Amino acid sequence: MCRYIIRRLLTMILILVASAFLIFTLLYFTPADPADAQLGISATWAEKEALRETLGLNRPYAVQLGEFMYNTFIKFDFGKSWTYGTPVFGELMTRIPRTLTIGIGAMVINLAIGILMGIFAGVHAGKWQDSLVMCILMVFIACPNFWVALMLVLLFSAKLNLLPAYGIGGYEYYIMPIIASAVAGIAVNARFMRNSIVEVFRADYITTARAKGMKEKLVIYKEMLPNALMPTITNMGRILSGIIAGAPVIESVFSIPGVGNYLLTAINQRDYPTVRACVLFLALCVSLIMLAVDLAYAAIDPRIRAQFSKGGR
């Protein structure tokens, strides 16, 4: 198991290096000029040229790339924001907890509700309960997260005045962003769980468990659920990655100063050091999520655990 984790961590390093190379190259060859975004259209050519020289934009591609890779992966220095003039790493450390709070909170909600709805629909497959749940899920999956966020603001802030519409503070500021991020994931998880339950519902080992007199609740949660969870775990990584990647939209709607909002502002201002750091953070989050999904496989399936213990692939 340790060998597998080490191998995956090495793979994560390669992914981060490749992501850093890709985002640097894309930004370098983007036709937009950061000097225009920083100084505005009223600045003279001499002022813009002086800023390009100060920022190192006039140096060759290879020189800039080498310095960026060295500072990022050797010195762990992301540089200073061109817009704010503050160290990017420090700003990220301030904003990361807010983004992770929304992401983890949304994942907990869509897992808990999605799995329960999927089990309920799967156990009652072909009945009116199944049809009702599937109709609800179709509505959930058809609603974009930014639309859900706006509707929540209109209902709970503008109409009912129960929750704050934007900003940060206590836990109440995170309720609507978490719900808006979780809705689509609830639908996807529930559909996967429902299909998995239907597949294992009439399996031989389930029939045997019932024949032994095991109570139906024990059959569902002890025998059916571990096997039905496997496809859901696979999908869980994709959903959480989507939640993290969708953070810019949710944070922009609710004006939350997280990593996503930081990234959007940096893109608009052509603040390249900030954009690179935010992209690398998102790539790291996705890599860690995929590793956690693989480890969850091992925790649930003893066959995979046995392979890892023997050093198998």
VENKAVEN-V363333 format. One line per field, one symbol per residue. burial: # if it has 16 or more other ideal C-beta (glycine too) atoms within 10 Angstrom, else .. A space follows every 10 residues. Layout:
# VENKAVEN-V363333
burial->???
This chain:
# VENKAVEN-V363333
burial->...#...... .#...#..## ..##..#... ...##.##.. .......#.. ##..#.#... ...##..#.. .#.....### ###...##.. ##..#..##. ###.###.## #.###.#### ####.....# ..#...#..# ....#..##. .##..##... ..###..... ..######## ########## ########.# #....#..#. ........## ..###.#### .##.###.## ####.##### ####.##### #######.## ########## ###.###.## #.##.###.. #..#...#.. ...
